[in-house]
Amino acid sequence: MRSTPSTCAICGTTLEEGAAVSSPIYPFCSVRCKQIDLLRWCDGRYTVVNDMDPDLLLELGERMGDQDESPA
Ligand SMILES: [Zn+2]
């Protein structure tokens, strides 16, 4: 079944076909982008910023990942 290609809600990377149904992190391209989105919601400071530096967002995502390493 083919579906229209979609893009990551954070960085705009094109997602794989069928990501909407096959990816647990849809609509994001990676766990990192998902964390960035969560971080935006968790921290009110970022909800008002529309054009944050992508590098800064990635950095924040990495930091969050360090703190939230769940056992596999
Ligand atoms: Zn992304």
N, CA, C, O and the ligand as a Tripos MOL2 file, in Angstrom:
@<TRIPOS>MOLECULE
protein
  289   287    73     0     0
PROTEIN
NO_CHARGES

@<TRIPOS>ATOM
      1 N           0.8540   -1.1960    0.0000 N.3       1 MET1
      2 CA          0.0000    0.0000    0.0000 C.3       1 MET1
      3 C           0.8840    1.2390    0.0000 C.2       1 MET1
      4 O           1.7740    1.3880    0.8380 O.2       1 MET1
      5 N           0.6290    2.1020   -0.9330 N.am      2 ARG2
      6 CA          1.4510    3.3020   -1.0220 C.3       2 ARG2
      7 C           0.7430    4.4760   -0.3460 C.2       2 ARG2
      8 O          -0.4820    4.5900   -0.3610 O.2       2 ARG2
      9 N           1.5490    5.3220    0.2330 N.am      3 SER3
     10 CA          0.9780    6.5110    0.8480 C.3       3 SER3
     11 C           1.8110    7.7220    0.4480 C.2       3 SER3
     12 O           2.9540    7.5930    0.0090 O.2       3 SER3
     13 N           1.2360    8.8580    0.6050 N.am      4 THR4
     14 CA          1.9420   10.0760    0.2390 C.3       4 THR4
     15 C           3.1200   10.2910    1.1890 C.2       4 THR4
     16 O           2.9540   10.2320    2.4070 O.2       4 THR4
     17 N           4.2900   10.5380    0.6440 N.am      5 PRO5
     18 CA          5.4460   10.7970    1.5040 C.3       5 PRO5
     19 C           5.1810   11.9870    2.4130 C.2       5 PRO5
     20 O           4.6350   13.0020    1.9820 O.2       5 PRO5
     21 N           5.5640   11.8540    3.6540 N.am      6 SER6
     22 CA          5.3970   12.9590    4.5740 C.3       6 SER6
     23 C           6.7600   13.3630    5.1060 C.2       6 SER6
     24 O           7.7620   12.6910    4.8610 O.2       6 SER6
     25 N           6.7840   14.4570    5.8270 N.am      7 THR7
     26 CA          8.0660   14.9460    6.3210 C.3       7 THR7
     27 C           8.0660   15.0660    7.8350 C.2       7 THR7
     28 O           7.0180   15.2020    8.4650 O.2       7 THR7
     29 N           9.2470   15.0130    8.3960 N.am      8 CYS8
     30 CA          9.4140   15.1450    9.8340 C.3       8 CYS8
     31 C           8.8610   16.4840   10.3090 C.2       8 CYS8
     32 O           9.1200   17.5260    9.7070 O.2       8 CYS8
     33 N           8.0960   16.4400   11.4000 N.am      9 ALA9
     34 CA          7.4770   17.6500   11.9060 C.3       9 ALA9
     35 C           8.4970   18.6270   12.4850 C.2       9 ALA9
     36 O           8.1960   19.8020   12.6920 O.2       9 ALA9
     37 N           9.7000   18.1320   12.7410 N.am     10 ILE10
     38 CA         10.7220   18.9770   13.3580 C.3      10 ILE10
     39 C          11.7330   19.4810   12.3440 C.2      10 ILE10
     40 O          11.9230   20.6900   12.2110 O.2      10 ILE10
     41 N          12.3730   18.5890   11.6370 N.am     11 CYS11
     42 CA         13.4730   18.9910   10.7680 C.3      11 CYS11
     43 C          13.1160   18.9560    9.2870 C.2      11 CYS11
     44 O          13.8830   19.4430    8.4560 O.2      11 CYS11
     45 N          11.9690   18.3900    8.9470 N.am     12 GLY12
     46 CA         11.5360   18.4130    7.5570 C.3      12 GLY12
     47 C          12.1020   17.2950    6.7020 C.2      12 GLY12
     48 O          11.8880   17.2690    5.4900 O.2      12 GLY12
     49 N          12.8200   16.3740    7.3230 N.am     13 THR13
     50 CA         13.3480   15.2360    6.5850 C.3      13 THR13
     51 C          12.1980   14.3890    6.0330 C.2      13 THR13
     52 O          11.2160   14.1280    6.7290 O.2      13 THR13
     53 N          12.3330   13.9710    4.7900 N.am     14 THR14
     54 CA         11.3020   13.1330    4.2060 C.3      14 THR14
     55 C          11.2700   11.7670    4.8900 C.2      14 THR14
     56 O          12.2930   11.0950    5.0170 O.2      14 THR14
     57 N          10.0840   11.3790    5.3240 N.am     15 LEU15
     58 CA          9.9530   10.1000    6.0230 C.3      15 LEU15
     59 C           9.7350    8.9820    5.0180 C.2      15 LEU15
     60 O           9.2910    9.2100    3.8930 O.2      15 LEU15
     61 N          10.0530    7.7850    5.4440 N.am     16 GLU16
     62 CA          9.8600    6.6420    4.5710 C.3      16 GLU16
     63 C           8.3860    6.4400    4.2610 C.2      16 GLU16
     64 O           7.5050    6.8230    5.0320 O.2      16 GLU16
     65 N           8.1470    5.8290    3.1140 N.am     17 GLU17
     66 CA          6.7630    5.5130    2.7680 C.3      17 GLU17
     67 C           6.1620    4.6080    3.8320 C.2      17 GLU17
     68 O           6.7890    3.6500    4.2840 O.2      17 GLU17
     69 N           4.9440    4.9270    4.2200 N.am     18 GLY18
     70 CA          4.2820    4.0790    5.2050 C.3      18 GLY18
     71 C           4.7190    4.3540    6.6310 C.2      18 GLY18
     72 O           4.3480    3.6230    7.5500 O.2      18 GLY18
     73 N           5.5080    5.4080    6.8200 N.am     19 ALA19
     74 CA          5.9960    5.7080    8.1600 C.3      19 ALA19
     75 C           4.8330    5.9450    9.1240 C.2      19 ALA19
     76 O           4.9320    5.6650   10.3180 O.2      19 ALA19
     77 N           3.7390    6.4620    8.5860 N.am     20 ALA20
     78 CA          2.5970    6.7800    9.4360 C.3      20 ALA20
     79 C           2.0750    5.5400   10.1520 C.2      20 ALA20
     80 O           1.5480    5.6300   11.2610 O.2      20 ALA20
     81 N           2.2240    4.3820    9.5120 N.am     21 VAL21
     82 CA          1.7040    3.1680   10.1320 C.3      21 VAL21
     83 C           2.8100    2.2870   10.6890 C.2      21 VAL21
     84 O           2.5750    1.4920   11.5990 O.2      21 VAL21
     85 N           4.0360    2.4260   10.1390 N.am     22 SER22
     86 CA          5.1020    1.5140   10.5420 C.3      22 SER22
     87 C           6.0400    2.1210   11.5760 C.2      22 SER22
     88 O           6.7230    1.3940   12.2990 O.2      22 SER22
     89 N           6.0770    3.4480   11.6500 N.am     23 SER23
     90 CA          7.0340    4.0710   12.5490 C.3      23 SER23
     91 C           6.4040    4.4330   13.8900 C.2      23 SER23
     92 O           5.3880    5.1270   13.9280 O.2      23 SER23
     93 N           6.9990    3.9680   14.9920 N.am     24 PRO24
     94 CA          6.4960    4.2990   16.3230 C.3      24 PRO24
     95 C           6.7690    5.7480   16.6950 C.2      24 PRO24
     96 O           6.2250    6.2620   17.6720 O.2      24 PRO24
     97 N           7.6160    6.4010   15.9080 N.am     25 ILE25
     98 CA          7.9590    7.7820   16.2290 C.3      25 ILE25
     99 C           7.3460    8.7620   15.2480 C.2      25 ILE25
    100 O           7.6360    9.9580   15.2980 O.2      25 ILE25
    101 N           6.4890    8.2600   14.3450 N.am     26 TYR26
    102 CA          5.8010    9.1600   13.4170 C.3      26 TYR26
    103 C           5.0890   10.2560   14.1940 C.2      26 TYR26
    104 O           4.5570    9.9490   15.2610 O.2      26 TYR26
    105 N           5.0340   11.5150   13.7490 N.am     27 PRO27
    106 CA          5.5360   12.0250   12.4710 C.3      27 PRO27
    107 C           6.9520   12.5780   12.5290 C.2      27 PRO27
    108 O           7.2480   13.5950   11.9000 O.2      27 PRO27
    109 N           7.8170   11.9280   13.2670 N.am     28 PHE28
    110 CA          9.1940   12.3970   13.3440 C.3      28 PHE28
    111 C          10.1260   11.4180   12.6520 C.2      28 PHE28
    112 O           9.8000   10.2410   12.4990 O.2      28 PHE28
    113 N          11.3070   11.9160   12.2270 N.am     29 CYS29
    114 CA         12.2320   11.0670   11.4930 C.3      29 CYS29
    115 C          13.0990   10.2580   12.4440 C.2      29 CYS29
    116 O          13.6700    9.2350   12.0640 O.2      29 CYS29
    117 N          13.1920   10.7250   13.6820 N.am     30 SER30
    118 CA         14.0780   10.0610   14.6200 C.3      30 SER30
    119 C          13.6110   10.3060   16.0470 C.2      30 SER30
    120 O          12.8180   11.2090   16.3130 O.2      30 SER30
    121 N          14.1150    9.4900   16.9540 N.am     31 VAL31
    122 CA         13.7770    9.6780   18.3650 C.3      31 VAL31
    123 C          14.2020   11.0640   18.8230 C.2      31 VAL31
    124 O          13.5500   11.7010   19.6510 O.2      31 VAL31
    125 N          15.3140   11.5070   18.2570 N.am     32 ARG32
    126 CA         15.8330   12.8190   18.6300 C.3      32 ARG32
    127 C          14.8190   13.9210   18.3170 C.2      32 ARG32
    128 O          14.5660   14.7990   19.1410 O.2      32 ARG32
    129 N          14.2510   13.8590   17.1280 N.am     33 CYS33
    130 CA         13.2760   14.8820   16.7480 C.3      33 CYS33
    131 C          12.0260   14.7730   17.6180 C.2      33 CYS33
    132 O          11.4070   15.7850   17.9480 O.2      33 CYS33
    133 N          11.6590   13.5630   17.9830 N.am     34 LYS34
    134 CA         10.5060   13.3840   18.8470 C.3      34 LYS34
    135 C          10.7750   14.0220   20.2100 C.2      34 LYS34
    136 O           9.9010   14.6520   20.8050 O.2      34 LYS34
    137 N          11.9980   13.8420   20.6810 N.am     35 GLN35
    138 CA         12.3680   14.4140   21.9770 C.3      35 GLN35
    139 C          12.3510   15.9320   21.9040 C.2      35 GLN35
    140 O          11.9370   16.6090   22.8460 O.2      35 GLN35
    141 N          12.8060   16.4550   20.7770 N.am     36 ILE36
    142 CA         12.8090   17.9050   20.6030 C.3      36 ILE36
    143 C          11.3900   18.4380   20.6880 C.2      36 ILE36
    144 O          11.1450   19.4760   21.3020 O.2      36 ILE36
    145 N          10.4530   17.7230   20.0680 N.am     37 ASP37
    146 CA          9.0650   18.1430   20.1120 C.3      37 ASP37
    147 C           8.5280   18.0970   21.5310 C.2      37 ASP37
    148 O           7.8460   19.0200   21.9760 O.2      37 ASP37
    149 N           8.8360   17.0230   22.2380 N.am     38 LEU38
    150 CA          8.4060   16.8970   23.6290 C.3      38 LEU38
    151 C           8.9830   18.0270   24.4600 C.2      38 LEU38
    152 O           8.3090   18.6250   25.2990 O.2      38 LEU38
    153 N          10.2570   18.2990   24.1990 N.am     39 LEU39
    154 CA         10.9550   19.3260   24.9500 C.3      39 LEU39
    155 C          10.2900   20.6870   24.7380 C.2      39 LEU39
    156 O          10.1790   21.4980   25.6570 O.2      39 LEU39
    157 N           9.8580   20.9060   23.5140 N.am     40 ARG40
    158 CA          9.1680   22.1670   23.2170 C.3      40 ARG40
    159 C           7.9210   22.3210   24.0740 C.2      40 ARG40
    160 O           7.6260   23.3940   24.6000 O.2      40 ARG40
    161 N           7.2070   21.2210   24.1940 N.am     41 TRP41
    162 CA          5.9620   21.2760   24.9620 C.3      41 TRP41
    163 C           6.2340   21.3470   26.4520 C.2      41 TRP41
    164 O           5.5110   22.0110   27.1950 O.2      41 TRP41
    165 N           7.2930   20.6510   26.8880 N.am     42 CYS42
    166 CA          7.5850   20.5840   28.3100 C.3      42 CYS42
    167 C           8.1030   21.9130   28.8440 C.2      42 CYS42
    168 O           7.8850   22.2590   30.0050 O.2      42 CYS42
    169 N           8.7860   22.6440   27.9880 N.am     43 ASP43
    170 CA          9.3830   23.8900   28.4270 C.3      43 ASP43
    171 C           8.7210   25.0580   27.7170 C.2      43 ASP43
    172 O           8.9490   25.2900   26.5290 O.2      43 ASP43
    173 N           7.8990   25.7910   28.4570 N.am     44 GLY44
    174 CA          7.1150   26.8750   27.8770 C.3      44 GLY44
    175 C           7.9290   27.9060   27.1390 C.2      44 GLY44
    176 O           7.4190   28.6140   26.2710 O.2      44 GLY44
    177 N           9.2160   27.9890   27.4920 N.am     45 ARG45
    178 CA         10.0490   28.9980   26.8420 C.3      45 ARG45
    179 C          10.1380   28.7790   25.3450 C.2      45 ARG45
    180 O          10.2830   29.7290   24.5750 O.2      45 ARG45
    181 N          10.0500   27.5310   24.9410 N.am     46 TYR46
    182 CA         10.2980   27.2230   23.5460 C.3      46 TYR46
    183 C           9.0350   27.2330   22.6890 C.2      46 TYR46
    184 O           9.1160   27.2490   21.4610 O.2      46 TYR46
    185 N           7.8870   27.2240   23.3270 N.am     47 THR47
    186 CA          6.6500   27.1610   22.5600 C.3      47 THR47
    187 C           6.4070   28.4460   21.7900 C.2      47 THR47
    188 O           5.6550   28.4560   20.8160 O.2      47 THR47
    189 N           7.0410   29.5300   22.2210 N.am     48 VAL48
    190 CA          6.8140   30.8080   21.5630 C.3      48 VAL48
    191 C           7.8820   31.0850   20.5100 C.2      48 VAL48
    192 O           7.8160   32.0830   19.7920 O.2      48 VAL48
    193 N           8.8540   30.2010   20.4260 N.am     49 VAL49
    194 CA          9.9320   30.3980   19.4630 C.3      49 VAL49
    195 C           9.6940   29.5400   18.2260 C.2      49 VAL49
    196 O           9.6870   28.3120   18.3130 O.2      49 VAL49
    197 N           9.5040   30.1610   17.1100 N.am     50 ASN50
    198 CA          9.2050   29.4260   15.8910 C.3      50 ASN50
    199 C          10.4510   29.1160   15.0750 C.2      50 ASN50
    200 O          10.4890   28.1370   14.3300 O.2      50 ASN50
    201 N          11.4510   29.9410   15.2170 N.am     51 ASP51
    202 CA         12.6290   29.7780   14.3650 C.3      51 ASP51
    203 C          13.8780   29.5550   15.1960 C.2      51 ASP51
    204 O          14.8470   30.3110   15.1160 O.2      51 ASP51
    205 N          13.8320   28.5080   15.9910 N.am     52 MET52
    206 CA         15.0130   28.2010   16.7930 C.3      52 MET52
    207 C          16.1200   27.6350   15.9190 C.2      52 MET52
    208 O          15.8690   27.0280   14.8790 O.2      52 MET52
    209 N          17.3320   27.8480   16.3610 N.am     53 ASP53
    210 CA         18.4810   27.2860   15.6670 C.3      53 ASP53
    211 C          18.4060   25.7620   15.7120 C.2      53 ASP53
    212 O          18.3970   25.1800   16.7960 O.2      53 ASP53
    213 N          18.3520   25.1180   14.5710 N.am     54 PRO54
    214 CA         18.2470   23.6460   14.5440 C.3      54 PRO54
    215 C          19.3560   22.9670   15.3290 C.2      54 PRO54
    216 O          19.1260   21.9380   15.9650 O.2      54 PRO54
    217 N          20.5420   23.5270   15.2910 N.am     55 ASP55
    218 CA         21.6590   22.9330   16.0220 C.3      55 ASP55
    219 C          21.3970   22.9850   17.5210 C.2      55 ASP55
    220 O          21.7220   22.0520   18.2540 O.2      55 ASP55
    221 N          20.8050   24.0890   17.9650 N.am     56 LEU56
    222 CA         20.5030   24.2290   19.3860 C.3      56 LEU56
    223 C          19.4350   23.2120   19.7810 C.2      56 LEU56
    224 O          19.5040   22.6050   20.8500 O.2      56 LEU56
    225 N          18.4620   23.0360   18.9160 N.am     57 LEU57
    226 CA         17.4050   22.0580   19.1900 C.3      57 LEU57
    227 C          17.9850   20.6570   19.3130 C.2      57 LEU57
    228 O          17.6170   19.8910   20.2030 O.2      57 LEU57
    229 N          18.9010   20.3360   18.3990 N.am     58 LEU58
    230 CA         19.5250   19.0140   18.4470 C.3      58 LEU58
    231 C          20.3060   18.8520   19.7350 C.2      58 LEU58
    232 O          20.3150   17.7820   20.3430 O.2      58 LEU58
    233 N          20.9590   19.9240   20.1420 N.am     59 GLU59
    234 CA         21.7430   19.8740   21.3620 C.3      59 GLU59
    235 C          20.8320   19.6130   22.5550 C.2      59 GLU59
    236 O          21.1450   18.8000   23.4240 O.2      59 GLU59
    237 N          19.7180   20.3020   22.5850 N.am     60 LEU60
    238 CA         18.7590   20.1030   23.6610 C.3      60 LEU60
    239 C          18.2160   18.6830   23.6420 C.2      60 LEU60
    240 O          18.0220   18.0670   24.6910 O.2      60 LEU60
    241 N          17.9750   18.1690   22.4430 N.am     61 GLY61
    242 CA         17.4770   16.8140   22.3150 C.3      61 GLY61
    243 C          18.4780   15.8050   22.8380 C.2      61 GLY61
    244 O          18.1160   14.8330   23.5010 O.2      61 GLY61
    245 N          19.7360   16.0480   22.5320 N.am     62 GLU62
    246 CA         20.7800   15.1460   23.0130 C.3      62 GLU62
    247 C          20.8410   15.1500   24.5310 C.2      62 GLU62
    248 O          20.9600   14.1040   25.1690 O.2      62 GLU62
    249 N          20.7580   16.3370   25.0910 N.am     63 ARG63
    250 CA         20.8260   16.4500   26.5390 C.3      63 ARG63
    251 C          19.6600   15.6800   27.1720 C.2      63 ARG63
    252 O          19.8220   14.9680   28.1640 O.2      63 ARG63
    253 N          18.5030   15.8460   26.5730 N.am     64 MET64
    254 CA         17.3200   15.1710   27.0880 C.3      64 MET64
    255 C          17.4990   13.6600   26.9790 C.2      64 MET64
    256 O          17.1040   12.9100   27.8730 O.2      64 MET64
    257 N          18.1030   13.2210   25.8650 N.am     65 GLY65
    258 CA         18.3190   11.7920   25.6790 C.3      65 GLY65
    259 C          19.2290   11.2240   26.7350 C.2      65 GLY65
    260 O          19.0510   10.0900   27.1790 O.2      65 GLY65
    261 N          20.2130   12.0170   27.1410 N.am     66 ASP66
    262 CA         21.1370   11.5420   28.1590 C.3      66 ASP66
    263 C          20.4100   11.2920   29.4710 C.2      66 ASP66
    264 O          20.7170   10.3480   30.2000 O.2      66 ASP66
    265 N          19.4540   12.1430   29.7540 N.am     67 GLN67
    266 CA         18.7540   12.0410   31.0300 C.3      67 GLN67
    267 C          17.6710   10.9640   30.9840 C.2      67 GLN67
    268 O          17.2470   10.4540   32.0210 O.2      67 GLN67
    269 N          17.2440   10.6370   29.8200 N.am     68 ASP68
    270 CA         16.0690    9.7670   29.6990 C.3      68 ASP68
    271 C          16.4110    8.4960   28.9350 C.2      68 ASP68
    272 O          15.7480    8.1400   27.9610 O.2      68 ASP68
    273 N          17.4360    7.8340   29.3850 N.am     69 GLU69
    274 CA         17.8010    6.5940   28.7280 C.3      69 GLU69
    275 C          17.0440    5.4290   29.3510 C.2      69 GLU69
    276 O          17.3880    4.9440   30.4290 O.2      69 GLU69
    277 N          16.0330    5.0070   28.6660 N.am     70 SER70
    278 CA         15.2570    3.8890   29.1980 C.3      70 SER70
    279 C          15.9150    2.5630   28.8250 C.2      70 SER70
    280 O          16.4220    2.4080   27.7140 O.2      70 SER70
    281 N          15.9050    1.6280   29.7350 N.am     71 PRO71
    282 CA         16.5080    0.3080   29.4550 C.3      71 PRO71
    283 C          15.7840   -0.4030   28.3180 C.2      71 PRO71
    284 O          14.5560   -0.3860   28.2350 O.2      71 PRO71
    285 N          16.5610   -1.0200   27.4550 N.am     72 ALA72
    286 CA         15.9700   -1.6770   26.2990 C.3      72 ALA72
    287 C          15.2030   -2.9320   26.7160 C.2      72 ALA72
    288 O          14.6350   -3.6190   25.8670 O.2      72 ALA72
    289 ZN         13.4820   15.0410   12.0530 Zn       73 ZN73
@<TRIPOS>BOND
     1     1     2 1
     2     2     3 1
     3     3     4 2
     4     3     5 am
     5     5     6 1
     6     6     7 1
     7     7     8 2
     8     7     9 am
     9     9    10 1
    10    10    11 1
    11    11    12 2
    12    11    13 am
    13    13    14 1
    14    14    15 1
    15    15    16 2
    16    15    17 am
    17    17    18 1
    18    18    19 1
    19    19    20 2
    20    19    21 am
    21    21    22 1
    22    22    23 1
    23    23    24 2
    24    23    25 am
    25    25    26 1
    26    26    27 1
    27    27    28 2
    28    27    29 am
    29    29    30 1
    30    30    31 1
    31    31    32 2
    32    31    33 am
    33    33    34 1
    34    34    35 1
    35    35    36 2
    36    35    37 am
    37    37    38 1
    38    38    39 1
    39    39    40 2
    40    39    41 am
    41    41    42 1
    42    42    43 1
    43    43    44 2
    44    43    45 am
    45    45    46 1
    46    46    47 1
    47    47    48 2
    48    47    49 am
    49    49    50 1
    50    50    51 1
    51    51    52 2
    52    51    53 am
    53    53    54 1
    54    54    55 1
    55    55    56 2
    56    55    57 am
    57    57    58 1
    58    58    59 1
    59    59    60 2
    60    59    61 am
    61    61    62 1
    62    62    63 1
    63    63    64 2
    64    63    65 am
    65    65    66 1
    66    66    67 1
    67    67    68 2
    68    67    69 am
    69    69    70 1
    70    70    71 1
    71    71    72 2
    72    71    73 am
    73    73    74 1
    74    74    75 1
    75    75    76 2
    76    75    77 am
    77    77    78 1
    78    78    79 1
    79    79    80 2
    80    79    81 am
    81    81    82 1
    82    82    83 1
    83    83    84 2
    84    83    85 am
    85    85    86 1
    86    86    87 1
    87    87    88 2
    88    87    89 am
    89    89    90 1
    90    90    91 1
    91    91    92 2
    92    91    93 am
    93    93    94 1
    94    94    95 1
    95    95    96 2
    96    95    97 am
    97    97    98 1
    98    98    99 1
    99    99   100 2
   100    99   101 am
   101   101   102 1
   102   102   103 1
   103   103   104 2
   104   103   105 am
   105   105   106 1
   106   106   107 1
   107   107   108 2
   108   107   109 am
   109   109   110 1
   110   110   111 1
   111   111   112 2
   112   111   113 am
   113   113   114 1
   114   114   115 1
   115   115   116 2
   116   115   117 am
   117   117   118 1
   118   118   119 1
   119   119   120 2
   120   119   121 am
   121   121   122 1
   122   122   123 1
   123   123   124 2
   124   123   125 am
   125   125   126 1
   126   126   127 1
   127   127   128 2
   128   127   129 am
   129   129   130 1
   130   130   131 1
   131   131   132 2
   132   131   133 am
   133   133   134 1
   134   134   135 1
   135   135   136 2
   136   135   137 am
   137   137   138 1
   138   138   139 1
   139   139   140 2
   140   139   141 am
   141   141   142 1
   142   142   143 1
   143   143   144 2
   144   143   145 am
   145   145   146 1
   146   146   147 1
   147   147   148 2
   148   147   149 am
   149   149   150 1
   150   150   151 1
   151   151   152 2
   152   151   153 am
   153   153   154 1
   154   154   155 1
   155   155   156 2
   156   155   157 am
   157   157   158 1
   158   158   159 1
   159   159   160 2
   160   159   161 am
   161   161   162 1
   162   162   163 1
   163   163   164 2
   164   163   165 am
   165   165   166 1
   166   166   167 1
   167   167   168 2
   168   167   169 am
   169   169   170 1
   170   170   171 1
   171   171   172 2
   172   171   173 am
   173   173   174 1
   174   174   175 1
   175   175   176 2
   176   175   177 am
   177   177   178 1
   178   178   179 1
   179   179   180 2
   180   179   181 am
   181   181   182 1
   182   182   183 1
   183   183   184 2
   184   183   185 am
   185   185   186 1
   186   186   187 1
   187   187   188 2
   188   187   189 am
   189   189   190 1
   190   190   191 1
   191   191   192 2
   192   191   193 am
   193   193   194 1
   194   194   195 1
   195   195   196 2
   196   195   197 am
   197   197   198 1
   198   198   199 1
   199   199   200 2
   200   199   201 am
   201   201   202 1
   202   202   203 1
   203   203   204 2
   204   203   205 am
   205   205   206 1
   206   206   207 1
   207   207   208 2
   208   207   209 am
   209   209   210 1
   210   210   211 1
   211   211   212 2
   212   211   213 am
   213   213   214 1
   214   214   215 1
   215   215   216 2
   216   215   217 am
   217   217   218 1
   218   218   219 1
   219   219   220 2
   220   219   221 am
   221   221   222 1
   222   222   223 1
   223   223   224 2
   224   223   225 am
   225   225   226 1
   226   226   227 1
   227   227   228 2
   228   227   229 am
   229   229   230 1
   230   230   231 1
   231   231   232 2
   232   231   233 am
   233   233   234 1
   234   234   235 1
   235   235   236 2
   236   235   237 am
   237   237   238 1
   238   238   239 1
   239   239   240 2
   240   239   241 am
   241   241   242 1
   242   242   243 1
   243   243   244 2
   244   243   245 am
   245   245   246 1
   246   246   247 1
   247   247   248 2
   248   247   249 am
   249   249   250 1
   250   250   251 1
   251   251   252 2
   252   251   253 am
   253   253   254 1
   254   254   255 1
   255   255   256 2
   256   255   257 am
   257   257   258 1
   258   258   259 1
   259   259   260 2
   260   259   261 am
   261   261   262 1
   262   262   263 1
   263   263   264 2
   264   263   265 am
   265   265   266 1
   266   266   267 1
   267   267   268 2
   268   267   269 am
   269   269   270 1
   270   270   271 1
   271   271   272 2
   272   271   273 am
   273   273   274 1
   274   274   275 1
   275   275   276 2
   276   275   277 am
   277   277   278 1
   278   278   279 1
   279   279   280 2
   280   279   281 am
   281   281   282 1
   282   282   283 1
   283   283   284 2
   284   283   285 am
   285   285   286 1
   286   286   287 1
   287   287   288 2
@<TRIPOS>SUBSTRUCTURE
     1 MET1         2 RESIDUE 1 A MET
     2 ARG2         6 RESIDUE 1 A ARG
     3 SER3        10 RESIDUE 1 A SER
     4 THR4        14 RESIDUE 1 A THR
     5 PRO5        18 RESIDUE 1 A PRO
     6 SER6        22 RESIDUE 1 A SER
     7 THR7        26 RESIDUE 1 A THR
     8 CYS8        30 RESIDUE 1 A CYS
     9 ALA9        34 RESIDUE 1 A ALA
    10 ILE10       38 RESIDUE 1 A ILE
    11 CYS11       42 RESIDUE 1 A CYS
    12 GLY12       46 RESIDUE 1 A GLY
    13 THR13       50 RESIDUE 1 A THR
    14 THR14       54 RESIDUE 1 A THR
    15 LEU15       58 RESIDUE 1 A LEU
    16 GLU16       62 RESIDUE 1 A GLU
    17 GLU17       66 RESIDUE 1 A GLU
    18 GLY18       70 RESIDUE 1 A GLY
    19 ALA19       74 RESIDUE 1 A ALA
    20 ALA20       78 RESIDUE 1 A ALA
    21 VAL21       82 RESIDUE 1 A VAL
    22 SER22       86 RESIDUE 1 A SER
    23 SER23       90 RESIDUE 1 A SER
    24 PRO24       94 RESIDUE 1 A PRO
    25 ILE25       98 RESIDUE 1 A ILE
    26 TYR26      102 RESIDUE 1 A TYR
    27 PRO27      106 RESIDUE 1 A PRO
    28 PHE28      110 RESIDUE 1 A PHE
    29 CYS29      114 RESIDUE 1 A CYS
    30 SER30      118 RESIDUE 1 A SER
    31 VAL31      122 RESIDUE 1 A VAL
    32 ARG32      126 RESIDUE 1 A ARG
    33 CYS33      130 RESIDUE 1 A CYS
    34 LYS34      134 RESIDUE 1 A LYS
    35 GLN35      138 RESIDUE 1 A GLN
    36 ILE36      142 RESIDUE 1 A ILE
    37 ASP37      146 RESIDUE 1 A ASP
    38 LEU38      150 RESIDUE 1 A LEU
    39 LEU39      154 RESIDUE 1 A LEU
    40 ARG40      158 RESIDUE 1 A ARG
    41 TRP41      162 RESIDUE 1 A TRP
    42 CYS42      166 RESIDUE 1 A CYS
    43 ASP43      170 RESIDUE 1 A ASP
    44 GLY44      174 RESIDUE 1 A GLY
    45 ARG45      178 RESIDUE 1 A ARG
    46 TYR46      182 RESIDUE 1 A TYR
    47 THR47      186 RESIDUE 1 A THR
    48 VAL48      190 RESIDUE 1 A VAL
    49 VAL49      194 RESIDUE 1 A VAL
    50 ASN50      198 RESIDUE 1 A ASN
    51 ASP51      202 RESIDUE 1 A ASP
    52 MET52      206 RESIDUE 1 A MET
    53 ASP53      210 RESIDUE 1 A ASP
    54 PRO54      214 RESIDUE 1 A PRO
    55 ASP55      218 RESIDUE 1 A ASP
    56 LEU56      222 RESIDUE 1 A LEU
    57 LEU57      226 RESIDUE 1 A LEU
    58 LEU58      230 RESIDUE 1 A LEU
    59 GLU59      234 RESIDUE 1 A GLU
    60 LEU60      238 RESIDUE 1 A LEU
    61 GLY61      242 RESIDUE 1 A GLY
    62 GLU62      246 RESIDUE 1 A GLU
    63 ARG63      250 RESIDUE 1 A ARG
    64 MET64      254 RESIDUE 1 A MET
    65 GLY65      258 RESIDUE 1 A GLY
    66 ASP66      262 RESIDUE 1 A ASP
    67 GLN67      266 RESIDUE 1 A GLN
    68 ASP68      270 RESIDUE 1 A ASP
    69 GLU69      274 RESIDUE 1 A GLU
    70 SER70      278 RESIDUE 1 A SER
    71 PRO71      282 RESIDUE 1 A PRO
    72 ALA72      286 RESIDUE 1 A ALA
    73 ZN73       289 GROUP 0 **** ****
